[in-house]
Amino acid sequence: MKKFLIVVAVLFGFLPASTAKAHDPIILTSDQSTPSDGPLLLDGTISFALYGSLDSVGETRGFRVKFNAGESLYLSILIPDLAPENLLDDASLPFLNVEDPSGAILNFAPTERVSFAEPYSGTNYVRLTEFRTTAIAGTYAITVAGDSPARFTVSIGQKEMFGTPVENITNRELGVAGVMAWYAGESTSLESAVPTGDAPTGEVTADASAGESSSNNQVVFIFAAIAAIFVFGLVREVKTRKARKAKS
């Protein structure tokens, strides 16, 4: 049995990172300067990370999020732990303006600088603000602003899922590749990667579906292997006990 548990632990170690922790990425573009121009997240409890850049003083980026009454609202803003962002003073860092469905507006200026590594992408961040509360029913409008050019990430929700529908977005297929280009400061390539045609909202591209299918196949294979090992172990144990009884 000990050998079986060791094998199971090893097999779980080979599970794709996305199955263990999925932080659905969205790339904000320069034309998404207001919440109404930006993506609409239909479920604010799902964990999304929205990556964007304020390219000049006075620029903003925005998006909207829907909640049901009583749901948990989690929100944070981060910057890459890279220059020039990690060299900015507090007054120059990106901050959040959040308008709730009642029209009340909350401002979230940087309150901390917590550095951490994101192991699945090999990227490093500094968290500036973290906020938790109970949501009221309706749509929240979120705006990112700042007094200096800077890259930022807004993290919202804590339910780990991937590929859920998002409205008013045409570049969903950028995914991890888009995140890495953003992290490298390649805003030009991100803008040019946005499709020019009208794509159905919330559409998952063929490449994304293929990647998800491949990941699912890996999971099925691993659990099938675990089941086969378990059955083999049981059969072997039964045979061993029968042999002992025959000898006695």
Wavefront OBJ file of the C-alpha trace (Angstrom):
o trace
v 0.000 0.000 0.000
v 2.870 2.375 0.768
v 4.266 1.776 -2.719
v 0.847 2.531 -4.197
v 0.591 5.851 -2.353
v 4.057 6.839 -3.505
v 3.149 6.095 -7.124
v -0.072 8.120 -6.818
v 1.858 11.079 -5.397
v 4.337 10.935 -8.256
v 1.574 10.764 -10.860
v -0.184 13.776 -9.355
v 3.110 15.607 -9.662
v 2.822 15.237 -13.433
v -0.648 16.806 -13.601
v -0.610 19.926 -15.808
v -0.224 23.142 -13.827
v -3.453 24.473 -15.344
v -5.453 21.668 -13.740
v -3.975 22.424 -10.333
v -4.368 26.205 -10.486
v -5.962 28.162 -13.340
v -5.794 31.958 -13.360
v -7.638 32.865 -16.551
v -5.651 35.611 -18.347
v -7.166 38.577 -20.201
v -5.108 41.198 -22.038
v -6.469 44.761 -21.895
v -5.740 46.888 -24.949
v -5.333 50.647 -25.442
v -8.897 51.094 -26.759
v -10.336 49.677 -23.516
v -9.867 52.893 -21.564
v -13.220 52.830 -19.727
v -15.231 50.058 -18.069
v -17.869 50.177 -20.814
v -15.134 49.776 -23.451
v -13.479 46.887 -21.637
v -14.291 43.211 -21.094
v -17.389 42.147 -19.173
v -16.735 39.275 -16.746
v -19.998 37.443 -16.223
v -19.028 35.762 -12.939
v -16.927 37.782 -10.498
v -16.188 34.779 -8.303
v -14.064 33.133 -11.032
v -10.357 33.864 -10.863
v -9.257 36.170 -13.684
v -6.056 38.147 -14.156
v -6.315 41.215 -16.381
v -3.016 42.475 -17.783
v -2.595 45.961 -19.178
v -0.333 48.987 -19.564
v -0.781 52.674 -18.919
v 1.370 53.966 -21.746
v 1.311 57.656 -20.854
v 0.315 59.990 -18.030
v -3.462 60.320 -17.709
v -4.339 57.063 -19.477
v -6.838 54.627 -17.980
v -8.014 51.064 -18.584
v -11.347 49.574 -17.594
v -13.564 46.502 -17.348
v -16.804 45.352 -15.726
v -17.679 42.434 -13.442
v -21.042 40.907 -12.536
v -21.899 39.588 -9.074
v -24.896 38.073 -7.365
v -25.880 39.359 -3.928
v -23.859 37.832 -1.119
v -21.018 36.506 -3.286
v -17.429 36.980 -2.202
v -15.663 39.856 -3.949
v -11.874 39.635 -4.096
v -9.794 42.253 -5.878
v -6.103 43.123 -6.015
v -3.742 45.135 -8.191
v -0.142 44.196 -8.937
v 2.814 45.328 -11.010
v 5.594 43.214 -12.501
v 8.624 43.111 -10.217
v 10.655 44.757 -12.962
v 11.928 48.209 -13.833
v 10.540 50.766 -14.287
v 7.428 49.732 -12.308
v 9.223 48.488 -9.187
v 11.212 51.746 -9.043
v 8.162 54.048 -8.938
v 7.216 55.854 -5.728
v 3.804 55.178 -4.198
v 2.212 58.303 -5.704
v 3.181 57.180 -9.215
v 1.935 53.584 -8.999
v -1.288 52.351 -10.671
v -4.430 52.398 -8.536
v -8.056 51.236 -8.773
v -11.373 53.074 -8.867
v -14.321 50.741 -8.234
v -17.937 51.810 -8.805
v -20.458 49.368 -7.341
v -23.984 48.786 -8.751
v -25.444 51.427 -6.395
v -23.140 54.100 -7.814
v -20.831 54.291 -4.795
v -17.171 54.756 -5.750
v -14.199 53.358 -3.849
v -10.582 54.353 -4.527
v -7.810 51.867 -3.822
v -4.382 53.487 -3.673
v -1.291 51.305 -3.050
v -1.124 50.206 0.587
v 1.641 47.595 0.486
v 4.479 46.181 -1.575
v 4.434 42.393 -1.323
v 6.811 40.636 -3.706
v 6.109 37.096 -4.836
v 6.931 34.674 -7.641
v 4.300 33.098 -9.900
v 5.682 29.548 -10.306
v 3.619 28.431 -13.312
v 4.783 31.224 -15.629
v 8.127 31.995 -14.008
v 7.156 35.668 -13.593
v 7.537 37.926 -10.543
v 5.116 40.508 -9.161
v 4.588 43.101 -6.455
v 1.101 43.284 -4.929
v 0.039 46.865 -4.185
v -3.515 46.500 -2.881
v -5.758 43.619 -1.783
v -9.475 43.963 -1.010
v -12.186 41.534 0.137
v -15.860 42.179 0.784
v -19.353 40.810 0.168
v -20.777 41.864 -3.190
v -24.161 43.385 -3.888
v -26.113 42.259 -6.942
v -25.221 43.888 -10.218
v -22.293 45.051 -12.310
v -19.158 46.633 -10.864
v -17.220 49.101 -13.058
v -13.457 49.016 -12.455
v -10.977 51.596 -13.746
v -7.182 51.443 -13.516
v -5.416 54.818 -13.453
v -2.001 56.194 -12.544
v 0.299 59.187 -12.732
v 3.099 57.394 -14.580
v 3.381 54.910 -17.440
v 3.297 51.412 -15.951
v 2.274 47.835 -16.550
v -0.276 46.376 -14.126
v -2.277 43.260 -13.338
v -5.716 43.236 -11.743
v -6.647 39.962 -10.066
v -10.304 39.270 -9.339
v -12.165 36.222 -8.031
v -10.822 33.077 -6.389
v -12.716 30.204 -8.021
v -10.156 28.456 -10.236
v -11.686 27.828 -13.685
v -10.515 28.357 -17.251
v -12.238 29.296 -20.512
v -15.473 30.693 -19.074
v -17.330 33.185 -21.317
v -16.259 36.831 -21.305
v -18.144 39.481 -23.283
v -16.773 42.463 -25.222
v -13.400 40.881 -25.894
v -11.805 39.897 -29.212
v -8.322 38.781 -28.170
v -9.103 35.941 -25.754
v -6.804 33.595 -27.689
v -3.691 35.539 -26.617
v -3.656 33.597 -23.332
v -0.289 32.775 -21.777
v 1.596 33.994 -24.859
v -0.053 37.380 -24.397
v 0.934 37.445 -20.726
v 4.566 36.725 -21.556
v 4.595 39.438 -24.256
v 3.053 41.890 -21.752
v 5.660 40.916 -19.132
v 8.425 41.562 -21.668
v 6.949 44.995 -22.423
v 5.898 44.123 -25.975
v 2.710 46.220 -26.026
v 2.996 46.807 -29.785
v 2.844 43.114 -30.586
v -0.155 42.707 -28.282
v -2.080 45.432 -30.082
v -1.316 43.958 -33.489
v -2.401 40.517 -32.324
v -5.986 41.644 -31.736
v -8.242 40.322 -34.560
v -9.742 42.992 -36.817
v -12.985 41.075 -37.483
v -15.919 40.764 -35.130
v -15.498 37.633 -33.048
v -18.433 36.162 -31.092
v -18.224 37.141 -27.438
v -16.928 34.445 -25.138
v -15.768 32.318 -28.081
v -13.045 29.769 -27.409
v -10.750 29.372 -30.417
v -9.860 26.034 -31.970
v -6.306 26.269 -30.642
v -7.562 26.941 -27.121
v -10.025 24.071 -27.366
v -7.300 21.770 -28.636
v -5.045 22.762 -25.759
v -7.803 22.160 -23.238
v -8.642 18.815 -24.846
v -4.991 17.799 -24.702
v -4.837 18.757 -21.036
v -8.011 16.779 -20.324
v -6.586 13.754 -22.137
v -3.489 13.911 -19.941
v -5.635 13.990 -16.822
v -7.740 11.044 -18.022
v -4.604 9.045 -18.811
v -3.075 9.735 -15.401
v -6.191 8.781 -13.478
v -6.606 5.667 -15.634
v -3.039 4.728 -14.731
v -3.782 5.311 -11.044
v -6.886 3.109 -11.272
v -4.955 0.358 -13.071
v -2.205 0.421 -10.433
v -4.807 0.289 -7.663
v -6.593 -2.707 -9.217
v -3.273 -4.457 -9.804
v -2.333 -3.900 -6.168
v -5.625 -5.328 -4.922
v -5.344 -8.420 -7.124
v -1.801 -9.012 -5.966
v -2.819 -8.600 -2.317
v -5.667 -11.133 -2.718
v -3.341 -13.651 -4.355
v -0.790 -13.210 -1.570
v -3.396 -13.821 1.127
v -4.699 -16.923 -0.649
v -1.183 -18.276 -0.903
v -0.606 -17.726 2.819
v -3.860 -19.494 3.712
v -2.952 -22.458 1.477
v 0.413 -22.830 3.246
v -1.178 -22.703 6.666
l 1 2 3 4 5 6 7 8 9 10 11 12 13 14 15 16 17 18 19 20 21 22 23 24 25 26 27 28 29 30 31 32 33 34 35 36 37 38 39 40 41 42 43 44 45 46 47 48 49 50 51 52 53 54 55 56 57 58 59 60 61 62 63 64 65 66 67 68 69 70 71 72 73 74 75 76 77 78 79 80 81 82 83 84 85 86 87 88 89 90 91 92 93 94 95 96 97 98 99 100 101 102 103 104 105 106 107 108 109 110 111 112 113 114 115 116 117 118 119 120 121 122 123 124 125 126 127 128 129 130 131 132 133 134 135 136 137 138 139 140 141 142 143 144 145 146 147 148 149 150 151 152 153 154 155 156 157 158 159 160 161 162 163 164 165 166 167 168 169 170 171 172 173 174 175 176 177 178 179 180 181 182 183 184 185 186 187 188 189 190 191 192 193 194 195 196 197 198 199 200 201 202 203 204 205 206 207 208 209 210 211 212 213 214 215 216 217 218 219 220 221 222 223 224 225 226 227 228 229 230 231 232 233 234 235 236 237 238 239 240 241 242 243 244 245 246 247 248
